[in-house]
Amino acid sequence: MANSLDAALQFHAEALNLRGLRQQILASNIANADTPGFKARDIDFTKSLNDAVAGRVSANELTRTVNTHLASPQASASGSSSLLYRQVVQPSLDGNTVDMDVERAQFAENAVRFEANLMFLNSQLKSLLAAIQG
């Protein structure tokens, strides 16, 4: 029973973890908008989510020799997400690749999608509760 509940909620849990990680990355990009030489980063959300749901291990994840070792925080939060550099839209003289318009738009879109994931998860939990209560 617990395995079927876990399987039913795994997709939304992985999606929420990846959305949270992406929000942190985008916030870091925005915070470093004036840092000379800073390169804007992002993840390929679709690939990362597919890998996380399939249970594939990240290339960034540290090898654990003993099962009691803690997993690396990024690996556990992101499945197999790997940070990518964002394509430069408007080059700057100081080498910074952060475009505030792009970052704000991506941040807002990710926040809306995070809320949508929460709403889907909430409705799924309500339907599971209704099935349990009969």
NUMIRO-402588 format. One line per field, with one value per atom (N, C-alpha, C, O): atom name; residue number from 1; residue in one letter; x, y, z. Coordinates in Angstrom, 1 decimal. Last residue first. Layout:
BEGIN
atomo	(CA/...)
num	(NUM/...)
residuo	(A/...)
c1	(X/...)
c2	(Y/...)
c3	(Z/...)
// end
This chain:
BEGIN
atomo	(N/CA/C/O/N/CA/C/O/N/CA/C/O/N/CA/C/O/N/CA/C/O/N/CA/C/O/N/CA/C/O/N/CA/C/O/N/CA/C/O/N/CA/C/O/N/CA/C/O/N/CA/C/O/N/CA/C/O/N/CA/C/O/N/CA/C/O/N/CA/C/O/N/CA/C/O/N/CA/C/O/N/CA/C/O/N/CA/C/O/N/CA/C/O/N/CA/C/O/N/CA/C/O/N/CA/C/O/N/CA/C/O/N/CA/C/O/N/CA/C/O/N/CA/C/O/N/CA/C/O/N/CA/C/O/N/CA/C/O/N/CA/C/O/N/CA/C/O/N/CA/C/O/N/CA/C/O/N/CA/C/O/N/CA/C/O/N/CA/C/O/N/CA/C/O/N/CA/C/O/N/CA/C/O/N/CA/C/O/N/CA/C/O/N/CA/C/O/N/CA/C/O/N/CA/C/O/N/CA/C/O/N/CA/C/O/N/CA/C/O/N/CA/C/O/N/CA/C/O/N/CA/C/O/N/CA/C/O/N/CA/C/O/N/CA/C/O/N/CA/C/O/N/CA/C/O/N/CA/C/O/N/CA/C/O/N/CA/C/O/N/CA/C/O/N/CA/C/O/N/CA/C/O/N/CA/C/O/N/CA/C/O/N/CA/C/O/N/CA/C/O/N/CA/C/O/N/CA/C/O/N/CA/C/O/N/CA/C/O/N/CA/C/O/N/CA/C/O/N/CA/C/O/N/CA/C/O/N/CA/C/O/N/CA/C/O/N/CA/C/O/N/CA/C/O/N/CA/C/O/N/CA/C/O/N/CA/C/O/N/CA/C/O/N/CA/C/O/N/CA/C/O/N/CA/C/O/N/CA/C/O/N/CA/C/O/N/CA/C/O/N/CA/C/O/N/CA/C/O/N/CA/C/O/N/CA/C/O/N/CA/C/O/N/CA/C/O/N/CA/C/O/N/CA/C/O/N/CA/C/O/N/CA/C/O/N/CA/C/O/N/CA/C/O/N/CA/C/O/N/CA/C/O/N/CA/C/O/N/CA/C/O/N/CA/C/O/N/CA/C/O/N/CA/C/O/N/CA/C/O/N/CA/C/O/N/CA/C/O/N/CA/C/O/N/CA/C/O/N/CA/C/O/N/CA/C/O/N/CA/C/O/N/CA/C/O/N/CA/C/O/N/CA/C/O/N/CA/C/O/N/CA/C/O/N/CA/C/O/N/CA/C/O/N/CA/C/O/N/CA/C/O/N/CA/C/O/N/CA/C/O/N/CA/C/O/N/CA/C/O/N/CA/C/O/N/CA/C/O/N/CA/C/O/N/CA/C/O/N/CA/C/O)
num	(134/134/134/134/133/133/133/133/132/132/132/132/131/131/131/131/130/130/130/130/129/129/129/129/128/128/128/128/127/127/127/127/126/126/126/126/125/125/125/125/124/124/124/124/123/123/123/123/122/122/122/122/121/121/121/121/120/120/120/120/119/119/119/119/118/118/118/118/117/117/117/117/116/116/116/116/115/115/115/115/114/114/114/114/113/113/113/113/112/112/112/112/111/111/111/111/110/110/110/110/109/109/109/109/108/108/108/108/107/107/107/107/106/106/106/106/105/105/105/105/104/104/104/104/103/103/103/103/102/102/102/102/101/101/101/101/100/100/100/100/99/99/99/99/98/98/98/98/97/97/97/97/96/96/96/96/95/95/95/95/94/94/94/94/93/93/93/93/92/92/92/92/91/91/91/91/90/90/90/90/89/89/89/89/88/88/88/88/87/87/87/87/86/86/86/86/85/85/85/85/84/84/84/84/83/83/83/83/82/82/82/82/81/81/81/81/80/80/80/80/79/79/79/79/78/78/78/78/77/77/77/77/76/76/76/76/75/75/75/75/74/74/74/74/73/73/73/73/72/72/72/72/71/71/71/71/70/70/70/70/69/69/69/69/68/68/68/68/67/67/67/67/66/66/66/66/65/65/65/65/64/64/64/64/63/63/63/63/62/62/62/62/61/61/61/61/60/60/60/60/59/59/59/59/58/58/58/58/57/57/57/57/56/56/56/56/55/55/55/55/54/54/54/54/53/53/53/53/52/52/52/52/51/51/51/51/50/50/50/50/49/49/49/49/48/48/48/48/47/47/47/47/46/46/46/46/45/45/45/45/44/44/44/44/43/43/43/43/42/42/42/42/41/41/41/41/40/40/40/40/39/39/39/39/38/38/38/38/37/37/37/37/36/36/36/36/35/35/35/35/34/34/34/34/33/33/33/33/32/32/32/32/31/31/31/31/30/30/30/30/29/29/29/29/28/28/28/28/27/27/27/27/26/26/26/26/25/25/25/25/24/24/24/24/23/23/23/23/22/22/22/22/21/21/21/21/20/20/20/20/19/19/19/19/18/18/18/18/17/17/17/17/16/16/16/16/15/15/15/15/14/14/14/14/13/13/13/13/12/12/12/12/11/11/11/11/10/10/10/10/9/9/9/9/8/8/8/8/7/7/7/7/6/6/6/6/5/5/5/5/4/4/4/4/3/3/3/3/2/2/2/2/1/1/1/1)
residuo	(G/G/G/G/Q/Q/Q/Q/I/I/I/I/A/A/A/A/A/A/A/A/L/L/L/L/L/L/L/L/S/S/S/S/K/K/K/K/L/L/L/L/Q/Q/Q/Q/S/S/S/S/N/N/N/N/L/L/L/L/F/F/F/F/M/M/M/M/L/L/L/L/N/N/N/N/A/A/A/A/E/E/E/E/F/F/F/F/R/R/R/R/V/V/V/V/A/A/A/A/N/N/N/N/E/E/E/E/A/A/A/A/F/F/F/F/Q/Q/Q/Q/A/A/A/A/R/R/R/R/E/E/E/E/V/V/V/V/D/D/D/D/M/M/M/M/D/D/D/D/V/V/V/V/T/T/T/T/N/N/N/N/G/G/G/G/D/D/D/D/L/L/L/L/S/S/S/S/P/P/P/P/Q/Q/Q/Q/V/V/V/V/V/V/V/V/Q/Q/Q/Q/R/R/R/R/Y/Y/Y/Y/L/L/L/L/L/L/L/L/S/S/S/S/S/S/S/S/S/S/S/S/G/G/G/G/S/S/S/S/A/A/A/A/S/S/S/S/A/A/A/A/Q/Q/Q/Q/P/P/P/P/S/S/S/S/A/A/A/A/L/L/L/L/H/H/H/H/T/T/T/T/N/N/N/N/V/V/V/V/T/T/T/T/R/R/R/R/T/T/T/T/L/L/L/L/E/E/E/E/N/N/N/N/A/A/A/A/S/S/S/S/V/V/V/V/R/R/R/R/G/G/G/G/A/A/A/A/V/V/V/V/A/A/A/A/D/D/D/D/N/N/N/N/L/L/L/L/S/S/S/S/K/K/K/K/T/T/T/T/F/F/F/F/D/D/D/D/I/I/I/I/D/D/D/D/R/R/R/R/A/A/A/A/K/K/K/K/F/F/F/F/G/G/G/G/P/P/P/P/T/T/T/T/D/D/D/D/A/A/A/A/N/N/N/N/A/A/A/A/I/I/I/I/N/N/N/N/S/S/S/S/A/A/A/A/L/L/L/L/I/I/I/I/Q/Q/Q/Q/Q/Q/Q/Q/R/R/R/R/L/L/L/L/G/G/G/G/R/R/R/R/L/L/L/L/N/N/N/N/L/L/L/L/A/A/A/A/E/E/E/E/A/A/A/A/H/H/H/H/F/F/F/F/Q/Q/Q/Q/L/L/L/L/A/A/A/A/A/A/A/A/D/D/D/D/L/L/L/L/S/S/S/S/N/N/N/N/A/A/A/A/M/M/M/M)
c1	(-13.9/-15.0/-16.1/-17.1/-11.5/-12.7/-13.9/-14.8/-9.9/-9.6/-10.9/-11.2/-10.9/-10.9/-10.7/-11.4/-10.3/-11.7/-11.9/-12.8/-7.5/-8.3/-9.7/-10.3/-7.1/-6.7/-7.4/-7.8/-8.2/-8.8/-8.4/-9.2/-6.3/-7.7/-8.5/-9.3/-4.0/-4.1/-5.6/-6.0/-4.6/-4.3/-4.5/-5.0/-4.8/-6.0/-5.8/-6.8/-2.1/-3.2/-4.5/-5.1/-0.8/-0.5/-1.6/-2.0/-1.9/-2.1/-1.9/-2.6/-0.9/-2.3/-2.6/-3.6/1.9/1.3/-0.2/-0.8/2.1/2.5/1.9/1.4/1.4/0.5/0.8/-0.1/3.5/2.2/1.2/0.4/5.5/5.6/4.3/3.9/4.6/4.6/4.7/4.2/5.1/3.7/3.6/2.6/7.9/7.1/5.6/5.0/8.7/9.0/8.1/7.6/7.8/7.3/7.5/6.6/9.5/8.0/7.4/6.5/12.0/11.7/10.2/9.7/11.9/12.0/11.7/11.1/11.6/10.6/10.7/9.6/14.1/12.8/11.6/10.8/15.9/15.9/14.6/14.0/15.2/15.1/15.0/14.2/15.9/14.5/14.3/13.2/18.6/17.6/16.2/15.3/20.9/19.9/18.8/18.0/24.2/22.8/22.0/22.5/26.8/25.8/24.4/23.5/29.6/28.5/27.4/27.1/31.7/31.7/30.5/30.4/31.7/32.4/32.3/32.8/30.3/31.7/32.4/33.6/27.8/28.2/29.8/30.5/25.5/26.8/27.1/26.7/22.4/23.0/24.4/24.4/22.2/21.3/21.9/21.9/23.9/24.0/23.1/23.1/22.4/22.8/22.8/21.9/23.5/22.5/23.1/24.2/25.0/25.2/24.1/23.8/23.6/24.0/24.2/23.6/23.8/23.7/24.3/25.4/21.9/23.2/23.1/22.2/19.8/20.0/21.4/22.2/18.9/20.1/20.3/20.8/17.7/17.7/19.0/20.1/17.9/17.7/17.7/17.6/18.3/17.2/17.0/15.9/20.4/19.2/18.0/16.9/22.4/22.0/20.7/19.8/22.7/22.2/21.7/20.7/23.6/22.3/21.8/20.6/24.7/25.0/23.7/22.8/23.7/23.8/24.1/23.8/25.6/24.6/24.8/25.9/26.3/26.7/25.6/24.7/25.2/24.9/25.4/25.1/26.2/24.8/24.5/23.5/29.4/28.6/27.2/27.1/30.3/30.8/30.1/30.1/28.9/28.8/29.2/28.7/30.0/29.9/29.9/30.7/28.1/29.3/29.0/27.9/26.5/26.4/27.7/28.4/26.7/27.3/27.3/27.9/25.3/26.8/27.4/28.6/22.7/23.3/24.8/25.5/20.9/21.8/22.5/22.8/17.4/18.8/19.7/19.2/14.8/15.7/17.1/18.0/12.8/13.3/14.3/14.6/12.5/11.4/11.9/11.4/15.0/14.6/13.5/13.6/14.8/15.8/15.5/15.7/12.6/12.5/13.6/13.3/13.7/12.5/12.4/12.1/15.8/16.1/14.9/15.1/14.5/15.4/15.7/15.7/13.0/12.3/13.2/12.8/15.0/14.0/13.4/13.2/18.1/17.1/16.1/16.2/18.9/18.9/17.9/17.0/21.3/20.0/20.1/21.1/23.3/23.1/21.6/20.8/25.4/24.1/23.9/24.4/28.5/27.8/26.5/26.5/30.3/29.4/28.6/28.2/32.0/32.4/31.4/31.7/31.0/31.7/32.2/32.6/27.8/29.1/29.8/29.4/25.2/26.2/27.6/28.6/23.7/23.5/24.6/24.9/23.5/24.8/24.7/25.7/20.8/21.6/23.0/23.6/20.0/19.5/20.4/20.7/21.2/21.5/21.1/21.9/20.0/21.4/21.8/22.7/17.4/17.6/19.1/19.5/17.9/17.5/17.7/18.0/18.5/19.5/19.2/20.1/16.2/17.4/18.5/19.2/14.4/14.2/15.4/15.7/15.5/15.6/15.4/16.0/14.8/16.2/16.4/17.3/12.0/12.7/14.2/14.7/11.7/11.3/11.9/12.3/12.7/13.4/13.0/13.8/10.7/12.2/12.9/13.8/8.4/8.6/10.0/10.5/9.0/8.8/9.0/9.6/9.1/10.3/10.2/11.2/6.4/7.5/8.8/9.5/5.1/4.9/6.0/6.4/6.0/6.2/6.1/7.0/5.2/6.6/6.8/7.7/2.6/3.1/4.5/4.9/2.4/1.4/1.8/1.5/4.4/4.5/3.5/3.8/3.4/4.7/4.8/5.2/1.2/1.0/2.3/2.2/2.4/1.5/1.3/1.1/3.9/4.6/3.7/4.2/1.9/2.8/3.5/3.8/0.8/0.0/0.9/0.6)
c2	(6.5/5.7/6.6/6.2/7.2/7.4/6.7/6.5/6.7/6.0/6.0/5.1/8.4/6.9/6.2/5.1/10.8/10.5/9.0/8.4/10.7/10.8/10.4/9.7/10.8/9.6/9.6/8.5/13.4/12.2/10.9/10.0/14.9/14.9/13.7/13.2/14.4/13.9/13.9/13.0/15.6/14.2/13.6/12.5/18.2/17.6/16.0/15.3/18.7/18.8/18.1/17.4/18.3/17.4/17.5/16.4/20.5/19.1/18.1/17.2/22.6/22.4/21.0/20.4/22.3/22.1/21.9/21.1/22.8/21.4/21.2/20.1/25.5/24.5/23.1/22.3/26.6/26.6/25.6/25.0/26.0/25.5/25.4/24.4/27.7/26.2/25.5/24.4/30.1/29.8/28.2/27.6/30.0/30.2/29.7/29.1/29.9/28.7/28.8/27.8/32.4/31.2/30.0/29.2/34.0/34.1/32.9/32.3/33.2/33.1/33.1/32.3/33.9/32.5/32.3/31.3/36.7/36.0/34.5/33.9/37.3/37.6/36.8/36.3/36.5/35.9/36.1/35.2/38.2/36.8/36.1/35.2/40.7/40.4/38.9/38.4/40.4/40.5/40.3/39.7/38.3/39.2/39.3/38.3/37.5/37.6/38.7/39.8/37.3/36.8/36.9/36.3/39.3/38.8/38.5/39.3/40.6/39.2/38.5/37.3/43.4/42.7/41.2/40.6/44.0/44.3/43.6/43.2/41.5/42.8/42.8/41.9/40.4/40.3/41.6/42.7/39.2/40.5/40.5/40.5/36.4/37.2/38.5/39.0/33.4/34.9/35.6/35.3/30.6/31.3/32.8/33.4/29.5/30.1/30.7/31.3/26.3/27.8/28.3/27.7/23.9/24.4/25.9/26.6/21.5/22.9/23.2/22.7/18.6/19.2/20.6/21.0/16.4/17.7/18.1/18.0/14.0/14.0/15.3/15.4/15.0/13.8/13.8/13.6/17.2/17.4/16.2/16.3/16.6/17.6/17.6/18.0/14.9/14.4/15.3/14.9/16.5/15.3/14.8/14.3/18.5/18.9/17.6/17.6/17.2/17.9/18.2/18.0/13.8/15.2/15.9/15.5/11.5/11.9/13.4/14.1/10.2/11.1/11.4/11.5/6.8/8.1/8.9/8.4/4.3/5.2/6.6/7.5/2.8/3.2/4.2/5.0/3.7/3.0/3.6/4.8/5.1/3.7/2.9/1.7/7.0/6.7/5.2/4.3/9.5/8.1/7.8/8.3/12.4/11.8/10.3/9.9/13.6/12.9/12.3/11.6/14.4/15.3/14.6/15.1/12.6/12.6/13.5/13.3/11.0/12.2/12.0/11.2/8.1/8.8/9.9/9.8/7.5/7.5/8.4/9.4/7.3/6.8/6.8/6.1/8.3/7.0/6.5/5.3/10.8/9.8/8.4/7.4/11.9/11.7/10.7/9.9/12.0/11.2/10.9/9.8/13.8/12.4/11.5/10.3/16.0/15.4/14.0/13.1/16.6/16.3/15.6/14.7/17.1/16.0/15.6/14.5/19.4/18.2/17.0/15.9/21.3/20.8/19.5/18.6/21.9/21.4/20.6/19.5/24.8/23.3/23.0/23.8/27.5/27.0/25.4/24.9/30.5/29.0/28.7/29.5/33.1/32.7/31.2/30.6/33.9/33.2/32.7/31.9/36.8/35.7/35.2/35.9/38.9/37.6/36.5/35.3/41.0/40.8/39.4/38.7/41.1/40.5/40.3/39.6/41.9/42.9/42.4/43.2/39.6/40.3/41.4/41.7/37.8/38.1/38.9/38.8/37.6/38.2/38.6/39.5/36.2/37.6/38.3/39.4/33.7/34.5/36.0/36.9/33.0/33.2/34.0/34.9/32.6/33.6/34.0/35.1/30.4/31.6/32.8/33.9/28.5/28.8/30.2/31.0/28.4/28.8/29.2/30.2/27.4/28.7/29.3/30.4/24.9/25.8/27.2/28.2/23.7/23.9/24.9/25.7/23.8/24.5/24.7/25.8/22.1/23.5/24.3/25.5/19.7/20.3/21.8/22.6/19.2/19.3/20.1/20.9/19.1/20.1/20.3/21.5/16.7/18.0/19.2/20.2/14.8/15.1/16.5/17.2/15.0/15.2/15.6/16.5/14.2/15.6/15.9/17.1/11.5/12.5/13.9/14.8/10.2/10.4/11.5/12.3/9.6/10.9/11.2/12.4/6.9/7.9/9.3/10.2/5.7/5.8/6.8/7.5/5.9/6.6/6.7/7.8/4.3/5.7/6.5/7.6/1.9/2.4/3.9/4.7/1.5/1.6/2.2/3.0/1.2/2.4/2.6/3.8/-1.2/0.0/1.2/2.2)
c3	(1.5/0.9/0.6/0.0/2.5/3.3/2.8/3.5/0.3/1.5/2.4/3.1/-1.6/-1.9/-0.6/-0.4/-0.4/-0.7/-0.9/-0.5/-0.5/0.8/0.6/1.5/-3.2/-2.5/-1.1/-0.7/-3.8/-4.4/-3.7/-3.5/-2.3/-1.9/-2.5/-1.9/-3.7/-2.3/-1.8/-1.1/-6.1/-6.1/-4.6/-4.4/-5.3/-5.8/-5.8/-5.6/-4.5/-3.5/-4.0/-3.2/-6.9/-5.8/-4.8/-4.3/-8.4/-8.8/-7.7/-7.6/-6.8/-6.9/-7.4/-6.9/-7.1/-5.7/-5.8/-5.1/-9.8/-9.3/-7.9/-7.6/-9.8/-10.5/-10.0/-9.8/-8.3/-7.8/-8.4/-7.8/-10.3/-9.0/-8.3/-7.7/-12.4/-12.5/-11.2/-11.0/-11.2/-11.6/-11.7/-11.3/-10.9/-9.8/-10.0/-9.2/-13.6/-12.7/-11.5/-11.0/-14.5/-15.1/-14.2/-14.0/-12.9/-12.8/-13.3/-12.7/-13.9/-12.4/-12.2/-11.5/-16.6/-16.2/-14.7/-14.4/-16.3/-16.9/-16.6/-16.3/-15.0/-14.3/-14.9/-14.2/-17.0/-15.7/-14.9/-14.3/-19.1/-19.3/-17.9/-17.7/-17.9/-18.5/-18.6/-18.3/-17.3/-16.2/-16.7/-16.0/-18.3/-18.9/-17.9/-17.8/-17.6/-17.0/-17.7/-17.8/-18.3/-19.3/-18.7/-19.4/-18.1/-17.4/-18.4/-19.3/-19.3/-19.4/-18.7/-18.7/-19.4/-18.3/-18.3/-17.3/-21.6/-21.7/-20.5/-20.7/-22.6/-21.9/-21.9/-22.1/-25.1/-24.4/-23.7/-24.2/-24.9/-25.0/-24.3/-23.1/-24.7/-25.6/-25.9/-27.0/-24.4/-24.3/-25.3/-26.5/-22.9/-24.1/-23.9/-23.4/-19.7/-20.5/-21.8/-21.7/-19.0/-19.2/-20.1/-21.1/-16.8/-18.1/-18.1/-17.3/-14.3/-14.6/-16.0/-16.4/-14.4/-14.5/-14.9/-15.8/-12.7/-13.3/-13.3/-12.3/-11.8/-12.6/-13.3/-14.4/-8.8/-9.7/-10.5/-9.9/-7.1/-8.5/-9.4/-10.6/-4.5/-4.8/-6.3/-6.7/-4.5/-4.0/-4.3/-4.5/-5.7/-6.3/-5.8/-6.6/-3.8/-5.2/-5.9/-6.6/-1.5/-1.5/-2.9/-3.1/-1.8/-1.9/-2.1/-2.7/0.8/-0.6/-0.7/0.2/3.5/3.0/1.6/1.1/4.1/3.8/3.2/2.6/4.3/5.4/5.2/5.9/2.3/2.2/3.3/3.1/1.1/2.1/2.1/1.9/-1.1/-0.9/0.2/0.2/-3.4/-2.0/-1.9/-2.5/-5.6/-5.4/-3.9/-3.1/-6.2/-5.6/-5.4/-5.1/-9.1/-7.8/-7.4/-8.2/-11.7/-10.7/-9.3/-8.4/-13.1/-13.4/-12.3/-12.1/-11.3/-11.9/-12.1/-11.4/-12.1/-11.2/-12.0/-13.2/-12.7/-13.2/-12.3/-11.7/-12.2/-11.2/-11.6/-11.0/-13.7/-14.1/-13.1/-13.2/-12.4/-12.3/-12.7/-12.1/-13.2/-11.8/-11.6/-10.7/-16.0/-15.4/-13.9/-13.4/-16.3/-16.8/-16.2/-15.9/-15.1/-14.5/-15.0/-14.2/-16.8/-15.4/-14.7/-13.9/-19.2/-19.1/-17.7/-17.3/-18.3/-18.9/-18.8/-18.3/-17.5/-16.6/-17.1/-16.3/-17.7/-18.6/-17.8/-17.4/-15.7/-15.9/-17.0/-17.3/-15.7/-15.7/-15.9/-16.1/-15.3/-15.3/-15.3/-14.9/-16.4/-16.0/-16.2/-17.2/-15.2/-16.3/-15.8/-14.8/-14.4/-13.9/-15.1/-16.0/-15.1/-15.4/-15.0/-15.3/-12.4/-13.6/-13.8/-12.9/-11.2/-10.9/-12.2/-13.1/-11.5/-11.6/-11.3/-11.2/-11.1/-12.3/-12.6/-13.7/-9.0/-9.6/-10.9/-11.7/-8.5/-7.5/-8.0/-7.5/-10.8/-10.5/-9.5/-9.7/-10.3/-11.5/-11.3/-11.7/-7.9/-7.9/-9.2/-9.1/-8.9/-7.9/-7.8/-7.7/-10.5/-11.2/-10.2/-10.6/-8.5/-9.6/-10.2/-10.5/-7.1/-6.4/-7.5/-7.3/-9.0/-8.4/-7.8/-7.9/-9.4/-10.5/-10.0/-10.4/-6.9/-7.3/-8.4/-8.3/-7.2/-6.1/-6.4/-6.1/-9.4/-9.5/-8.4/-8.6/-8.3/-9.4/-9.5/-9.8/-6.3/-5.9/-7.0/-6.7/-7.9/-6.9/-6.5/-6.3/-9.3/-10.0/-9.1/-9.4/-7.3/-8.1/-8.8/-8.9/-6.5/-5.5/-6.3/-5.9/-8.8/-8.3/-7.3/-7.2/-9.0/-10.1/-9.6/-9.9/-6.6/-6.9/-8.0/-7.8/-5.9/-5.6/-6.1/-5.9/-6.7/-7.1/-7.0/-7.7/-5.3/-6.8/-7.3/-8.3/-2.7/-3.1/-4.6/-5.1/-2.9/-2.6/-3.0/-3.5/-3.4/-4.4/-4.2/-5.1/-1.1/-2.3/-3.4/-4.2/0.8/0.9/-0.4/-0.8/0.0/0.0/0.0/-0.7)
// end
